[in-house]
Amino acid sequence: MSKDYKKMWEDLEMNLDAHDGLMAVLSDAYKNIYVSQKNRPEGMKYFDFVISEVHGLRIEEIIEAKKQGRKAIGTFCVYVPEELILAVDGVCIGLCAGAEVGSDEAEKYIPRNTCALIKAFMGFKLAGLCPYVQTTDLIVGETTCDGKKKAYEIFDEITHGKMYVMEIPNKKGEDGKALWKNEVIRFTEKLESLSGKKISLENLREGSRIVNEKRKALQRLSLLRANDPSPISGLDALLVNQVSFYDDPVRFTLKVNELCNELDERVKSGTGVTEKGSPRILISGSPMAIPNWKLHAIIEGSGAVVVGEESCVGERNFRTLLDEDFSSLLQAKTKIADRYMTINCACFTPNEERLHDIEDMSKKLKADGIIHYAIQFCTPYMVEAYKAKKVAENMGLPFLRIETDYSMEDMGQLKTRIDAFLEMIGKGVNA
């Protein structure tokens, strides 16, 4: 880090000794996984800097924004409309955590056999290790799974009433869409009450433009990964997608487009991160929050390249743009609700749209195989792996189902399975 932030962290009531230990571990992991990569694009230096200041400069920026009267809104899910947060001049921060931290503390409140993502966001707060949670004025949850929605009740207690929960319907029929539209309207009213600012058509248009530009930049990055050889590693592309949830959106979009300009030149010159013809893997399933880099690191350490993520930290986040052609606030809220209903999470039943997404991404990104990743105890994705495998079989693509958590204990076992899977690529064998 470029400066000493200990006074800032102390003011945020963080556990300084434990935080120092966490940062040291993360720094070593980042060097071993990311900095050790060969032939990385120069544009990744910005994202390296962002990670080096993950609990420093960005937190300082958020605190300064709060001093100017802006509200910091923490979110756990891509269903929370960022456009509305920007329309009240709020700061949107992703709060999902991807490390095995504070589990002992979390298990005093929730069952041991809870998914790692839930246990992590609880653990980071209870262990005093997350400055983002500490800066929030409101934390927005959603009912995408039973574990999360019940954990939010407890999280509301330990964050002293900061939680607000949006109800996601179980089906995408007309009743479900009507419910969700009402939730978007209700969330709008909550933001206006919290900020003391009424959303205007002009501000909503500007917020929508900013978020759409970010989505377009991520779409551009995704399409560049379709080239063989890929001009960027799956690890680096994953990092860019992870950073998209908490960096300043305008600055982030600028840096992603600068990176893509460089990747365009690499494509023209045939420069890639692997040899042409290396196995190309699509990862589908549960989200991967920072610093959950385990699966990508194993796959690419074995000589393949990850070319896409059919995931919330991936294509689900940016696949669909918002229709900005609205002339009233009600029409805008309706279009926002419609846009977010195009996200195909495993929480919906039936969920044929997600299966179409897997097929479409496999074709678009020229995948040679699909690895379906589910966090242990993430029942919707674990069960839906059955249908995802049928998609792969119909396409003649090898398929590997993996269930794991955030620990490093199964690294050897996962590497053995993935190495065997990569050997099958081209043979049409399912694992």
N, C-alpha and C positions, 0 to 999 in steps of 0.2 A: 504494500500500500504506500501511497505517496506521502501520507502524513499520519500523525497519531490521532486516532479517533476515540481513545479510551474515555475521555471526558464525556463525549457524546453518548457512548454506550452506557456509561455509568448513569447519565441523566435518564436514559431509557430503561433503567432498572434491569440491566442484563447481568448475567453471571460472567464476570470478566475472566476469571481463571479458566472456566470451562470453555468459554468462547475462544480464548487464545489457543487452547488445545485443539478445538474443532478447526479453526482456521489453519493451523499448522498441518493437520491431517489432510484437509482439502487442498492446500497448496501443493503438498507432495503428490497427491493423487492426480491433480491437474497436470503437473509437470510430467508425470509418468505416462499419463493417457494422452494428453493433448500436445504438449510441447515436444514430445518425443517423435511425433509424426513427421514423416518426410514429405518434402515438396508441398507444403501448405501454401495456400494463397496469401499474399501480403495483406489482403483485406481482413484477414482473421485477426490481425494485431489489435484492431479496435475491440473485438469481442474478448480477446485475452485481457485487455485492459479493463473491460467491464467486469470480468470475473475477479480480477485482482482487487477491484473496488466494490465487490458485491455487497459488503456490509459497511462500506465507507462513503465514497462520493455520492452514490445514488441516495443513500439515507440522508446525507447532508442536504441534497437537493430537495427531497421530500419535506424535510423539516423547514427549509426555507420557504417552500410553497405554502406550508401551513401557516407560517408567520404572515404571509400575504393574504390570509383568509381563505385559502383553498382547502378542500377536504380530501383526505386520503382514504380511498375505498379499497379494501382488500377483497379479493375474490378467490374462489376455489375451482371455478369451472368456466368453460368457454360459452356457456349459456347466458352468462351475465352480460348484458349489452353495454359494451364499452362506450358506444356512441352517446348514450344517455349520461354517463359519468362525465365525459368531456363536455357535454352540453351545459353542465352546471359548473364548468371550470374545475372539475375534480381531477385527482391523480389516481389512476387505476393501477393496482399492484397485484400480481399473482402471488398467492400464498402457499401453493402446494410445495411440499418438501420431498426430496428423493433420497434421504439418508437415514440410516438406522441410528437415531439419536433420541435420547430421553425415553427409551422404551419402558424402563422400570417405573418412571414417574407416570407415564401414560397408562400403564397397566393397573395403576391404583384407581383409575376411573373407567377404563374400558376393558373388555375381555382380551386375554392373551392372543386368541386366534382371530384377531381383527386384521384387516388388510394393512400392509405396510404404509400406504399413503396416509390413511387416517391416523395410524399410530405415530407417524412422523410429524404431522402438523400439530398434533397434541403434544408430542414430546419436545419439539422445538420451543413451544410456548412455555411448557412446565419447567423445562431445564434452563430457561432464561437465555435462549440462544438465537432468537429471531427478532432483529430490530424492525423488520417490516410489520409484524403484528403489533409491535409497540407503538408504531407511528400512526396506525389506522384510526380513523374516526368512526368507521363502519366496516363490518366484515360481512360479506354476502355469501351465503351458502345456497344450496339447491338440493332438491330431493331426487338426485339421480341414482341413489342407492340407499337401502335401509340403514346400512352402517353409518354413512355420512350424516343422514338426517337425524339419527339418534345421537351421534357424537356432537352435532351442532348444539343440541340442548345443553350438554355439559360444557362445551366450549363457550357458550353464552355466559355461563356462571363464572368460568375462570378468566374471561375477558371483561367481566363486569358489565354485561348487558350490551355488548357491541354487535351481537349477531342479528342478521336479518336473513330470512330464508325465502327463496323463490320456489314455488311449486312447479315441478316439471310433470306434465301428464305422462301416463303410461302408454298411451296410444296417440297416434297422429291423425285421428279422425277429426271431424268437425267439432265435436265436443271438446276434444283435447286442445285443438287450436284456439277455441273460444276461451278456455281456461287460461291458456298461456298468454293470450292477448291481454286479458284482465290482469295477469301477473306483471306484464310489462308496464301497463298503466299504473298499477299500484306501486311498482318500483320507481317510476317517474315521480310520483307524489312523495315517496320517501326521500328521494334525492333532493327535491325542491324544499322539503321541510328541513332536512339536515343542513343544506347549504344556505338557505334563506334566499335562493335565487330561482326565479321562474324560468323554465326552459322556453326560449324563443325559437321561432322557425329558423332564424339566421344562425343561432348558436348550434342548433341541432344539425343543420346542413354542414356547418364547419366541422363538427365532431364526426359526422358521417363520412365526410371527405377524408379526414385524417386517418380514420380506421380503415377505410377502403384502400387508401394509398399503401398502408402497411400490408394489407392482404395482397395487393397486387405485387409488391416487392417479394413477398414470400412465395407467391405463385410463380414468379419469374425464377426464383432460386430453385423451386421444385422442378420446373421444366428443364433447367440446365443439367440436372442430375440424370436426365434421360439419355445423355450422351455417353458413348463408349469410346474411350475411357471417360469415366466421370471426372469432371474438373475439380470436384471437392469431395472430401470424405464424408461418409454418413455421420461420423462423430462431429465434424465441424458444422454440418448442416443441422444436426440435432441441437448443438449449442446455440446456433442462431435462433432456432425456434424457441428454445427455452428462454433466451434473453428477451424475446419479444413480449413476454408477459410482465416485465417490470421496468424496462428501459423507457425513456422518454420516447413516445411514438414517432414524433417528427424526426428527431435525431436518428432513431433506429432505422426508419425507412430510408433516410439518406445514406446511411452506412451500408445497408443491405444492397441498395442499388449500386453503390460504388463497388462493392464486392462482386456483384453480378456483372458489372462492366469488365472487371478483371477476368471473371470466369468465361465471358464471351470470347476474350482474346485467347484464353487457354484452349477453348474448344477449337478455335480456328487453327491453332498451331498443333493440335493433337496432344496437348499436355494433359495428363491425368494423374490421379493419385495412385492408381493401380495400372497394371498392364491391360491393354485392350483384350477383351475376352475373359476377364476375371469374373467369377460368379457374382451375380447381381441379386441382392436380397431385398425383398419388401418385408418390413416388420408391421404387423397388424395387431391391434388390441389396446391394452391399458396404456394410460399416459405415462411419460417418463419425465419427472420433474428434476431440476438441478438438485444434487449432483448424481443422478441415476444414469450413469454412462456404461454400466457393466456389460449389457448385452451387445451394444455396438462395438465396444472395445474387444470383446472376444471374437465376434464375427470378423472384424477387419484385421485383428491380429492373426487370424487364420488365413488371410489372403483374399478374402472376398470384399465386396463393397456394399454398404447399405444404401439403396437408391431412393428409399421413401419410407415414410411412417404413416400408416393409416391409423391415426391416433389423435387425441385432443392436443397433444404437444406434437403437432404435425398437420396433416392435410385437413382434418376436421375443423381446425381453427381458422383456416383461410380459404377453404375450397370455394365458398359462395360469397359473392359481393352483395352488398346491400343496394337495392334499387334506390338511388338518390332522387328520383323524380317524384317528389311529393310537394303538395301545395298547401297542406294544413298539418297541424300537429297530430290530429287523430289519424290522418292518412299515413304520416311518418311512423307513428307508433305501430300501426297495423303492418306496415312493411318491415319494420324492425322485428316484430313478432314472427312474421312469415319467414324472414331470413334465418332467424335462429332455430326455427323448426326444421331447417334443412340439414342441421347437424345430426348425424346418424349414430347416436350413442347406443350402446347395448342395453340401456335402460328401457328402450321401447320394445313393444311387442304388438304385432310382428315387426321385424326389422330387416325386410328384404333390401331396403335401400343401402344398408351398410354392405351387404354382400355384393351389390352392384358396384359400390365404391372400391371394394377390394379387387374385383375383376378389372374395373376401369384403370385403376392405378397400376396393376400388374402389367397391363398392355402398354399404357402410356410410358411407363418407366422401364419397360423391357426387362422385367424381373425374370430371373431364372429359377427362383424358389421363394416360398413364403414361410416366414417364421411367425407363428401366432404367439404373442407374449401376453400373459395374464399375471397380474400380481396375485400371489396366494390369497385365498379367501375373497377374491373379486369375482363373486359368483356369476354375474351377468356375462362377463367376458370368458370365464372358464367354460360355461355352458355353451355359449355361442361359437366356441371353437369348432364344435361338431359341424355346424353349417359352413363355417369358413373353410374347413377341410374339403367339403363337397365342392365348393367353388374351385379350389385348387385342382382337385381331381378332374373336374370337367374341363379345365384348361390344360391338363397334362403337366401341371407344375408340382414338383416335390413340395411337401408340406411338413413342417415340424412344429409341434405344440410344446410350449415351454411355460411352466408355472414356477415363479420364483419370488423372492422378496428382496429387500435392499442389502442383505448381509453378503459378505464375500465368501462365506463358508462353502458354497456350492460352485465356486468358480471352476474348479478342476472337473467336476462332473459335467457342468454346462459345456466346457471346452471340448470334452470328449464327445458329447452328443453332437455339438455343432460341427466339429471336424468330420465326423462320420456323415452328417447331413450334406456337407459341402462336397464330399466324395461322391454322393449320390446325384448331385446336380448333373443334369444331362441324361440321366438314366430313367427319369420319371418315377423314381421310387419314393414312396411316402414313409416318413419315420414316425 
